[in-house]
Amino acid sequence: MAQDDHSGTELAAADSSHAETVPAVKTGTALIQSDAFENPGFPPHRPRVTDEDPKKEKRAQRTVYTLFYLSILGSIWAIAAYMLFPMEGNDVGDVRLNNLFIGLGAALALLGIGFGAVHWAKAVMTDVEIADERHKVGGNVVAREGAVKVFQDADRESGFTRRAAIRNSLIGALLVFPLPAVVLFRGLAPQDENPVELLSHTMWKAGTRLTLDPSGVPIKAADVTIGSAFHVIPEGLSELHHGKLEEKAKAAVLLMRLNPDELNELPDRASWSYDGIVAYSKICTHVGCPVALYEQHTHHLLCPCHQSQFDVANHCEVIFGPAARPLPQLPIMVDDEGYLVAQSDFTEPVGPSFWERH
């Protein structure tokens, strides 16, 4: 017998023979079967208006191929706008009109295909709900036959083969859509001159002064201090009225001054610098981005597009990134008045490394 300490009442000991056997259940492992998720199945199918009304189905088909035809017109308009609104000279208004109308044509071409395809799928193609069962990836005969059947079912349900107007208009839109890009890219090259010859030379020549970008003020060697960097263009570039951007894209230069003792110059290029002042092309040899970030303590140039790095102290050799060759160096000297001038043009083509394969 046991006794309660507080009341003194005797308590009878529990008789284990009368205790009910309770199965041991670990906390957190019990599962109530009645709470299992039930598959709700597919919702009731709701027929579309095009399923119930043949006239509306015909109207939907006309809408689809009309959108595809509008895409074709947009592509043609983009080509026409490129010719009707040329970018001549440096007039910003011409550039805006050219971009506006070409953009409108390209947008109509792309949206026409997109909206037409979506409307085709939602209003014209067969509307059924199916369950796509996952299966193991395999290449056996049954799997291949199943894949062929999928394409055949898709063709039957979409009506791609049966609905000739939609099919032909889509094919026409897809064929015409790339043409504006072909015309635009062809327009990047001169029409009546050899582009390879033009891109192989710049405005730099013997005696051309180095001037600040964009002011065109000539630079004296005494104004370039150790650790400084200048964005440079050739003298006369700022006065150009035709082809200014094209010439600047080839002739842009970075001018830097290092301690002469820190320059590791090749013997045949020792005369290309002046008292630690060096000039290198600003056009990255990877894809032509502007190399405009200079770290004066490490003497490294960084291209912000793809992180190519060039070591100015070692003829701008590539030390990191995807660029395949060093930046071309512009040979410079000082004239009788103390201004920095070019000794010649670049001795190799500037820009992407395509020129190594040319």
C-alpha positions as CSV (number, residue, x, y, z in Angstrom):
1,M,0.0,0.0,0.0
2,A,1.1,3.6,-0.7
3,Q,0.1,6.7,1.2
4,D,-0.6,10.2,0.0
5,D,1.9,12.6,1.7
6,H,-0.6,15.4,1.9
7,S,-3.9,13.7,3.0
8,G,-2.6,10.5,4.5
9,T,-5.0,8.5,2.4
10,E,-3.8,5.1,1.5
11,L,-3.6,4.5,-2.2
12,A,-4.0,1.0,-3.7
13,A,-1.2,-0.1,-5.9
14,A,-2.0,-0.5,-9.5
15,D,-2.7,-4.1,-10.5
16,S,-0.8,-4.8,-13.6
17,S,-3.1,-7.7,-14.4
18,H,-6.0,-5.4,-15.0
19,A,-4.1,-2.8,-17.1
20,E,-5.0,-2.6,-20.8
21,T,-2.3,-3.3,-23.3
22,V,-1.6,-0.1,-25.4
23,P,0.6,-0.4,-28.4
24,A,3.7,1.7,-28.3
25,V,3.6,4.6,-30.8
26,K,6.6,6.8,-31.4
27,T,5.8,10.5,-31.4
28,G,5.5,12.0,-34.9
29,T,5.1,8.7,-36.7
30,A,1.3,8.2,-36.4
31,L,-0.6,8.4,-39.7
32,I,-4.3,9.0,-40.0
33,Q,-5.5,7.2,-43.1
34,S,-8.7,9.2,-43.4
35,D,-6.6,12.4,-44.0
36,A,-5.0,11.1,-47.3
37,F,-5.3,13.4,-50.3
38,E,-7.9,12.4,-52.8
39,N,-7.4,12.9,-56.5
40,P,-9.9,15.5,-57.6
41,G,-9.7,14.5,-61.2
42,F,-10.2,16.9,-64.1
43,P,-12.6,19.8,-63.7
44,P,-15.8,19.7,-65.9
45,H,-14.9,20.4,-69.5
46,R,-16.2,23.8,-70.7
47,P,-16.6,24.0,-74.4
48,R,-15.4,27.1,-76.1
49,V,-17.5,29.3,-78.3
50,T,-15.5,28.1,-81.3
51,D,-16.4,24.6,-80.4
52,E,-20.2,25.3,-80.5
53,D,-20.4,27.9,-83.3
54,P,-18.8,27.1,-86.7
55,K,-19.0,30.8,-87.7
56,K,-16.9,31.8,-84.7
57,E,-14.4,29.1,-85.4
58,K,-14.0,30.5,-89.0
59,R,-13.6,34.0,-87.5
60,A,-10.9,32.7,-85.1
61,Q,-9.1,31.1,-88.0
62,R,-9.2,34.4,-90.0
63,T,-7.9,36.3,-86.9
64,V,-5.0,33.9,-86.7
65,Y,-3.8,34.1,-90.3
66,T,-4.5,37.9,-90.3
67,L,-2.1,38.3,-87.4
68,F,0.5,36.2,-89.3
69,Y,0.0,38.5,-92.4
70,L,0.4,41.5,-90.2
71,S,3.7,40.1,-89.0
72,I,4.8,39.8,-92.6
73,L,3.8,43.5,-93.2
74,G,5.8,44.5,-90.1
75,S,8.9,42.8,-91.4
76,I,8.5,44.5,-94.7
77,W,7.9,47.9,-93.1
78,A,11.0,47.5,-90.9
79,I,13.1,47.1,-94.1
80,A,11.3,50.0,-95.8
81,A,11.8,52.2,-92.8
82,Y,15.5,51.5,-92.8
83,M,15.6,52.9,-96.3
84,L,13.1,55.7,-95.9
85,F,14.6,57.1,-92.7
86,P,18.4,56.8,-93.1
87,M,20.8,58.0,-90.5
88,E,22.9,60.5,-92.4
89,G,25.4,62.8,-90.7
90,N,25.2,63.3,-86.9
91,D,21.6,64.5,-86.7
92,V,20.0,63.0,-83.6
93,G,16.6,63.5,-85.1
94,D,17.4,61.1,-87.9
95,V,18.6,58.5,-85.5
96,R,15.4,58.7,-83.5
97,L,13.2,58.4,-86.5
98,N,15.2,55.5,-87.8
99,N,15.0,53.7,-84.5
100,L,11.3,54.5,-84.0
101,F,10.0,53.2,-87.3
102,I,12.3,50.2,-87.5
103,G,11.4,49.3,-84.0
104,L,7.7,49.6,-84.7
105,G,8.0,47.3,-87.7
106,A,10.0,44.7,-85.8
107,A,7.6,44.9,-82.9
108,L,4.6,44.3,-85.2
109,A,6.4,41.4,-86.9
110,L,7.3,39.7,-83.6
111,L,4.0,40.4,-81.8
112,G,2.0,39.2,-84.9
113,I,3.6,35.8,-84.7
114,G,3.3,35.6,-80.9
115,F,-0.4,36.7,-80.7
116,G,-1.3,34.6,-83.7
117,A,0.3,31.5,-82.2
118,V,-1.4,32.0,-78.8
119,H,-4.8,32.6,-80.4
120,W,-4.4,29.6,-82.6
121,A,-3.7,27.4,-79.6
122,K,-6.6,28.8,-77.4
123,A,-9.3,29.2,-80.0
124,V,-8.7,26.9,-82.9
125,M,-6.7,23.8,-81.8
126,T,-8.4,20.8,-80.3
127,D,-9.4,21.6,-76.7
128,V,-9.0,18.5,-74.5
129,E,-7.6,17.8,-71.0
130,I,-5.1,15.0,-70.7
131,A,-2.8,13.6,-68.0
132,D,0.8,13.4,-69.1
133,E,2.3,10.4,-67.2
134,R,5.9,10.5,-66.4
135,H,8.0,7.6,-67.7
136,K,11.6,6.6,-67.9
137,V,13.7,8.1,-70.6
138,G,14.5,5.5,-73.2
139,G,15.1,5.0,-76.8
140,N,13.5,1.7,-77.4
141,V,11.1,1.0,-80.3
142,V,8.0,1.6,-78.3
143,A,9.3,5.0,-77.1
144,R,10.1,6.0,-80.6
145,E,6.8,4.9,-82.0
146,G,5.1,6.8,-79.1
147,A,7.1,10.0,-80.0
148,V,5.9,9.7,-83.6
149,K,2.4,9.3,-82.5
150,V,2.7,12.4,-80.3
151,F,3.6,14.4,-83.4
152,Q,0.9,12.9,-85.4
153,D,-1.7,13.7,-82.7
154,A,-0.4,17.2,-82.4
155,D,-0.7,17.7,-86.2
156,R,-4.3,16.4,-86.1
157,E,-5.3,18.4,-83.1
158,S,-3.7,21.7,-84.2
159,G,-4.9,21.3,-87.8
160,F,-1.5,22.4,-89.1
161,T,-1.7,20.2,-92.2
162,R,-5.4,20.7,-92.7
163,R,-5.7,24.4,-92.2
164,A,-3.6,25.6,-95.2
165,A,-4.3,29.4,-94.7
166,I,-3.0,29.4,-91.1
167,R,0.0,27.1,-92.0
168,N,1.1,29.1,-95.0
169,S,0.7,32.5,-93.3
170,L,2.8,31.2,-90.3
171,I,5.5,29.9,-92.6
172,G,5.5,33.1,-94.5
173,A,5.8,35.2,-91.3
174,L,8.6,33.1,-90.0
175,L,10.5,33.3,-93.3
176,V,10.1,37.1,-93.7
177,F,10.7,37.9,-90.0
178,P,14.6,37.6,-90.1
179,L,14.9,39.8,-93.3
180,P,15.0,43.1,-91.5
181,A,17.9,41.9,-89.4
182,V,19.7,40.8,-92.6
183,V,19.2,44.3,-94.1
184,L,20.2,46.1,-90.9
185,F,23.4,44.1,-90.5
186,R,24.3,44.6,-94.1
187,G,23.9,48.3,-93.7
188,L,26.6,48.4,-91.0
189,A,29.2,47.9,-93.8
190,P,29.9,50.5,-96.5
191,Q,27.9,50.0,-99.7
192,D,30.6,50.9,-102.2
193,E,33.9,50.4,-100.4
194,N,35.9,47.5,-99.0
195,P,35.0,47.2,-95.3
196,V,38.1,45.2,-94.5
197,E,40.3,48.0,-95.9
198,L,38.4,50.7,-94.0
199,L,38.4,48.9,-90.7
200,S,42.2,48.2,-91.0
201,H,43.0,51.9,-90.8
202,T,42.1,54.8,-88.5
203,M,42.4,58.6,-88.5
204,W,45.8,58.4,-86.8
205,K,48.8,59.3,-88.9
206,A,52.3,60.8,-88.4
207,G,52.0,64.2,-86.7
208,T,48.4,63.9,-85.6
209,R,48.0,65.5,-82.2
210,L,46.4,63.6,-79.3
211,T,43.4,65.6,-78.0
212,L,41.0,65.2,-75.1
213,D,37.7,63.5,-75.7
214,P,35.3,65.1,-76.3
215,S,36.6,68.7,-76.3
216,G,39.4,68.2,-78.8
217,V,41.9,70.2,-76.8
218,P,45.5,69.1,-77.6
219,I,47.5,67.4,-74.8
220,K,51.0,68.5,-73.7
221,A,53.3,65.9,-72.3
222,A,53.9,68.1,-69.3
223,D,50.1,67.9,-68.4
224,V,50.2,64.1,-68.1
225,T,51.2,63.2,-64.5
226,I,52.2,59.8,-63.3
227,G,49.2,57.7,-62.5
228,S,46.8,59.8,-64.6
229,A,44.7,58.5,-67.6
230,F,43.1,60.4,-70.4
231,H,40.5,59.5,-73.0
232,V,41.9,60.6,-76.3
233,I,40.8,61.2,-79.8
234,P,42.8,62.3,-82.9
235,E,42.9,66.0,-83.7
236,G,40.1,66.9,-86.2
237,L,37.7,64.2,-85.1
238,S,35.4,66.6,-83.2
239,E,35.0,68.7,-86.4
240,L,33.9,65.8,-88.6
241,H,30.3,66.1,-89.9
242,H,30.0,62.7,-91.6
243,G,31.2,59.3,-90.2
244,K,32.3,60.8,-86.9
245,L,31.0,57.9,-84.8
246,E,32.6,55.3,-87.1
247,E,36.0,57.0,-86.9
248,K,35.8,57.4,-83.2
249,A,34.9,53.8,-82.8
250,K,38.2,52.9,-84.4
251,A,40.5,55.7,-83.2
252,A,39.6,56.0,-79.5
253,V,42.7,55.8,-77.3
254,L,43.6,55.7,-73.6
255,L,46.7,57.7,-72.6
256,M,48.5,56.8,-69.4
257,R,51.7,57.8,-67.6
258,L,53.8,55.3,-65.6
259,N,57.1,55.6,-63.9
260,P,59.5,54.8,-66.7
261,D,61.3,52.2,-64.5
262,E,58.0,50.2,-64.3
263,L,57.6,49.9,-68.1
264,N,58.8,46.6,-69.5
265,E,59.2,47.5,-73.2
266,L,60.3,45.4,-76.0
267,P,63.5,46.7,-77.8
268,D,61.6,47.4,-81.0
269,R,58.9,49.4,-79.2
270,A,61.1,51.4,-76.8
271,S,60.6,54.5,-79.0
272,W,56.8,54.2,-79.0
273,S,56.4,55.8,-75.6
274,Y,57.6,59.1,-74.2
275,D,59.0,59.4,-70.7
276,G,56.6,56.8,-69.3
277,I,53.6,58.0,-71.4
278,V,52.0,55.3,-73.4
279,A,48.9,55.2,-75.6
280,Y,46.8,52.1,-76.3
281,S,43.6,51.4,-78.3
282,K,40.5,51.8,-76.1
283,I,38.7,49.1,-78.1
284,C,38.7,45.7,-76.4
285,T,40.2,42.9,-78.5
286,H,37.4,40.5,-77.4
287,V,34.2,41.9,-78.8
288,G,35.0,45.6,-79.2
289,C,33.7,47.1,-75.9
290,P,35.4,50.3,-74.5
291,V,38.2,49.5,-72.1
292,A,37.8,52.5,-69.8
293,L,38.7,51.4,-66.3
294,Y,42.3,52.0,-65.2
295,E,43.9,51.0,-61.9
296,Q,46.9,53.1,-61.4
297,H,48.6,51.0,-58.6
298,T,48.6,47.8,-60.6
299,H,48.7,49.4,-64.0
300,H,45.8,47.2,-65.2
301,L,43.1,48.1,-67.7
302,L,39.7,46.5,-67.2
303,C,37.0,45.9,-69.8
304,P,33.7,46.1,-67.9
305,C,31.8,44.0,-70.4
306,H,33.5,40.6,-70.0
307,Q,36.2,41.5,-67.4
308,S,39.2,41.1,-69.7
309,Q,42.3,42.7,-68.0
310,F,45.3,44.1,-69.7
311,D,48.7,44.9,-68.1
312,V,49.8,48.4,-69.3
313,A,53.4,47.8,-67.9
314,N,53.8,44.9,-70.3
315,H,52.4,46.2,-73.6
316,C,48.8,45.6,-72.5
317,E,49.2,41.8,-72.6
318,V,46.1,39.9,-71.5
319,I,46.3,38.7,-67.9
320,F,42.6,37.7,-67.4
321,G,39.4,37.2,-69.3
322,P,38.4,36.1,-72.8
323,A,40.4,38.6,-74.9
324,A,42.8,36.8,-77.2
325,R,45.5,39.4,-77.8
326,P,46.9,42.6,-76.3
327,L,45.5,46.0,-77.0
328,P,47.2,47.6,-80.0
329,Q,49.7,50.3,-79.1
330,L,49.8,53.8,-80.7
331,P,53.3,55.0,-81.3
332,I,53.6,58.6,-79.9
333,M,56.2,61.3,-79.5
334,V,56.4,65.0,-78.7
335,D,56.4,67.8,-81.3
336,D,58.4,71.1,-81.2
337,E,55.7,72.7,-79.1
338,G,55.6,70.0,-76.4
339,Y,52.3,68.4,-77.6
340,L,51.9,64.7,-77.9
341,V,51.5,63.5,-81.4
342,A,51.3,60.1,-83.2
343,Q,54.2,58.7,-85.0
344,S,51.9,56.7,-87.3
345,D,48.7,54.8,-87.4
346,F,48.3,51.6,-85.4
347,T,50.6,48.9,-86.7
348,E,47.8,46.3,-86.4
349,P,44.0,46.4,-86.7
350,V,42.1,47.5,-83.6
351,G,39.1,45.8,-82.2
352,P,38.0,42.1,-81.8
353,S,40.4,39.3,-82.5
354,F,38.6,38.5,-85.7
355,W,41.5,40.2,-87.4
356,E,43.9,37.5,-86.3
357,R,42.0,35.1,-88.5
358,H,41.6,37.4,-91.4
